Amino acid sequence: MGWDFETEPEFQEKLDWMDEFVREEIEPLDLAFRDSIMAYDRRNPIYKEITGPLKQEVKKRGLWACHLGPDLGGKGFGQLKLGLMNEILGRSGWAPNIFGCQAPDSGNAEILAHYGTEEQKKKYLQPLLDGELVSCYSMTEPQAGSDPKEFQCRAFKDGNEWVIEGEKWFSSHADIADFLITMVVTDTDVPIYQGASMFLIERGTPGVEFKRLTGLAGEAIGEGHHAYIHYNQVRVPEENLLGGPGQAFAIAQKRLGGGRIHHAMRTVAQVRKALDMMCERVLSRRTQGEVLAKKQMVQEYVADSFIQLQQFRLLVLYAAWLIDKGDRDGARTYIAAVKVQAAEVMHDVVRRALQVHGSLGCSNEMPLASMWSSVPLMGVMDGPTEVHKVTVAKQVLKEYQPSEGMFPSMHLPPRIEAARERFARYFEHEVANS
Ligand SMILES: Cc1cc2nc3c(=O)[nH]c(=O)nc-3n(C[C@H](O)[C@H](O)[C@H](O)COP(=O)(O)OP(=O)(O)OC[C@H]3O[C@@H](n4cnc5c(N)ncnc54)[C@H](O)[C@@H]3O)c2cc1C
């Protein structure tokens, strides 16, 4: 099988332009405006003023909202190229918004493009792709996590309306979203994989009640952008069903493949930042008569971090390549592996980078402590590490059979005997010569 690690020169030119544009025009926004939610809030006039011209520039270069395939009206770059783009965008909290590919809107656009009716596409997809709307994906439940088998939020048909009743937990951006996509049980007589449906719910629909807003570490209780929602007898018209009844699980699967690659490549960018900080610091900081970089334990930090980062990056690009080749089954294993690795590599490299910065690393004067606080999220959001490991293990085990006898197929005595039988004439010769 051939393998080429080079990027086409025309696409490399685009990446080079992005690299400079993100560094010069976007990364300063992360420094000037420290509340990252600003990058998402379309109704904020300052946001519009700042991002408008930058978005225009991205559109002019043909790099706006590139995540959709050509069948869905997008550019069709494929996951490998999108991955390389996200490796650049991941350096900044603002960049994905300015390139029109921020989560969860990008995944929501993907499912709307796949499953939406013409009317739904006109009303929700196009403005979402144009960056005029903000969306929310509301699936996780407080008692269930993201395991659909434990879901209790239900919808009942009443005339030509659906009535939704139940709770959802950690629905990111629900507070600023113009619409929510909610996954709800609609038929308890069939397995959940055929018994859940997705609904589009507009902002301001009566009954969408925020029990409270949940934040992340560092945010005050009651503040934050992850809503705990009670869908209190929320009525939505029939035409707000996304896809057919019972299709939610298939739709949810569609949402995740590419998104996980993009997120992983944005993680590569963060990990590289941590490694850059680590290397600069260990070459600069002196202790006991020499720079930290001379200490072998510190060298181990640098080497292990570099190796983990490169391994992870190649794993992500390989998963992207499999998706582009249409190897869905193979890609599934690798996408799950990538999800697991993202959390581990981020954990290991950020911890070492923070460690070599000592008290400065722990402080609020370097980006490291804030990166560190995002480490636990990586192994939880979009399904915990354990669940993705189970997927990897199940996929890997599909390739194997139990051994036929009591002993494993690699048990040496019978294999040696069989091999010796095959080469018996040489052994006879040996015996004769001795
Ligand atoms: C920053 C962030 C943003 C999020 N945004 C959204 C969003 O926009 N929309 C949305 O719907 N959800 C969102 N979530 C929720 C996310 O999908 C869930 O946190 C995740 O699916 C896990 O569910 P849980 O938190 O309830 O953990 P639980 O399901 O309670 O799991 C807790 C722990 O139990 C263990 N565990 C769970 N399952 C298994 C298993 N099968 N085998 C072994 N151990 C297991 C793991 O250690 C796991 O971490 C977000 C979460 C975070 C952190």
The ligand as a Gaussian input file, in Angstrom:
#p B3LYP/6-31G(d) Opt

LIG

0 1
 C      -17.329000      20.483000      28.198000
 C      -18.466000      19.548000      27.922000
 C      -19.399000      19.878000      26.959000
 C      -20.491000      19.044000      26.714000
 N      -21.417000      19.413000      25.786000
 C      -22.500000      18.640000      25.579000
 C      -23.510000      19.046000      24.655000
 O      -23.424000      20.105000      24.019000
 N      -24.610000      18.262000      24.506000
 C      -24.754000      17.094000      25.181000
 O      -25.765000      16.420000      24.986000
 N      -23.813000      16.679000      26.087000
 C      -22.695000      17.420000      26.290000
 N      -21.748000      17.045000      27.209000
 C      -21.991000      15.863000      28.017000
 C      -21.143000      14.669000      27.594000
 O      -21.621000      14.100000      26.426000
 C      -21.176000      13.710000      28.792000
 O      -20.459000      14.315000      29.838000
 C      -20.577000      12.372000      28.492000
 O      -21.300000      11.696000      27.515000
 C      -20.524000      11.493000      29.752000
 O      -21.729000      11.506000      30.442000
 P      -21.732000      11.905000      31.998000
 O      -20.970000      13.167000      32.128000
 O      -23.108000      11.868000      32.517000
 O      -20.870000      10.789000      32.677000
 P      -21.366000       9.355000      33.119000
 O      -22.118000       8.705000      32.009000
 O      -21.995000       9.469000      34.448000
 O      -19.995000       8.619000      33.271000
 C      -19.144000       8.915000      34.388000
 C      -17.957000       8.009000      34.346000
 O      -18.371000       6.660000      34.462000
 C      -17.489000       5.834000      33.744000
 N      -18.219000       5.136000      32.678000
 C      -19.289000       5.559000      31.989000
 N      -19.680000       4.648000      31.084000
 C      -18.823000       3.609000      31.199000
 C      -18.690000       2.345000      30.550000
 N      -19.524000       1.979000      29.568000
 N      -17.683000       1.532000      30.953000
 C      -16.846000       1.893000      31.947000
 N      -16.925000       3.063000      32.595000
 C      -17.890000       3.911000      32.229000
 C      -16.429000       6.762000      33.131000
 O      -15.328000       6.848000      34.008000
 C      -17.156000       8.061000      33.054000
 O      -16.314000       9.198000      32.963000
 C      -20.632000      17.840000      27.455000
 C      -19.673000      17.505000      28.433000
 C      -18.610000      18.335000      28.669000
 C      -17.631000      17.974000      29.741000

